[in-house]
Every structure is written in C-alpha cells, then in structure tokens.
Amino acid sequence: MHIVVGPVLTRKGGYAFDSWTPERGLSLGFAYGRVEDAHYARKVEIRSGREGCSDKTIACSTVDEFVRCTGFQHSYQAA
C-alpha cells in the first residue's frame, strides 16, 4: 500500500501528523500533548510502512510537499 506521511503540525489539543493513501484518502492524525510524542509516532508510522513487501512510504517534511504528493487541489492547513 502506498502511504504519504505529513509533517508534525500544531493542532487544537497538541501536535499531530496526517497520512494519506489512495485507498483511504486523508487520515487526520491523533493530537499528542507533547511535540516529542508526535515526532516519535510519526517515525514509527514511517518505519512500519516500509516493512513488508513492496510498500512505498513518502515522508514529507513540509505542508507544501504533502499537498504536492497527495494531489490535493484545495488548501491544506493545520486545524
């Protein structure tokens, strides 16, 4: 399964990252109270996507990169 992982963003309730797959579309991430926890969870998501057969994971560093990789036509911002 192809997955695109977004950067950690400030959200209401803390810090979160989103992910996108062609099959499920955009999945909003869980809001962590500490930025370190959000970064740790993002790293785990990136690593878990690479395990297995031919999975392709793209880890985006910026919102602009995430928008380009997912093909969103509307503006994507932190909630």
C-alpha positions in Angstrom: 0.0 0.0 0.0 1.3 3.5 -0.9 1.3 5.9 2.0 2.2 9.6 2.3 3.1 10.8 5.8 2.8 14.6 6.5 4.9 16.8 8.8 4.1 17.3 12.5 1.7 20.3 12.8 0.3 22.3 15.7 -3.3 21.3 16.2 -6.1 22.0 18.7 -5.1 19.8 21.6 -1.5 19.5 20.7 0.6 18.2 17.8 -0.3 15.8 15.0 0.6 14.5 11.6 -1.7 13.3 8.9 -1.3 10.5 6.4 -2.9 9.7 3.0 -3.3 6.6 1.0 -5.1 6.1 -2.4 -7.4 3.6 -0.8 -8.5 5.5 2.3 -7.7 9.1 1.4 -6.7 11.6 4.1 -6.5 10.3 7.7 -6.2 13.0 10.3 -3.7 12.1 13.0 -4.1 11.8 16.7 -3.3 15.0 18.7 -0.4 14.4 21.1 0.2 16.7 24.0 3.9 16.8 23.5 5.7 17.5 20.2 8.2 14.8 21.0 5.5 12.2 21.2 4.1 13.3 17.8 7.5 13.1 16.2 8.1 9.6 17.8 4.7 8.3 16.5 5.5 9.8 13.0 8.8 7.9 12.9 7.1 4.7 13.9 4.5 5.2 11.1 7.2 5.8 8.6 9.2 2.7 9.6 6.1 0.5 9.8 5.1 1.5 6.3 8.5 0.4 4.9 8.3 -3.1 6.5 6.8 -5.8 4.4 6.7 -6.4 0.7 6.6 -3.6 -1.8 5.0 -0.8 0.3 6.1 2.7 -0.6 6.2 5.3 2.1 6.8 9.0 1.3 7.7 11.1 4.4 7.0 14.8 3.7 8.9 17.5 5.6 6.6 20.4 4.7 2.9 21.0 4.2 3.7 22.1 0.6 5.4 18.8 -0.1 2.5 16.8 1.5 0.0 18.7 -0.7 2.1 18.0 -3.9 2.4 14.3 -3.0 -1.3 13.8 -2.2 -2.6 15.8 -5.2 -4.9 18.0 -3.0 -6.4 20.9 -5.0 -7.7 22.8 -2.0 -5.5 24.5 0.6 -4.4 22.1 3.4 -3.8 23.7 6.8 -3.4 22.7 10.4 -6.8 22.5 12.1 
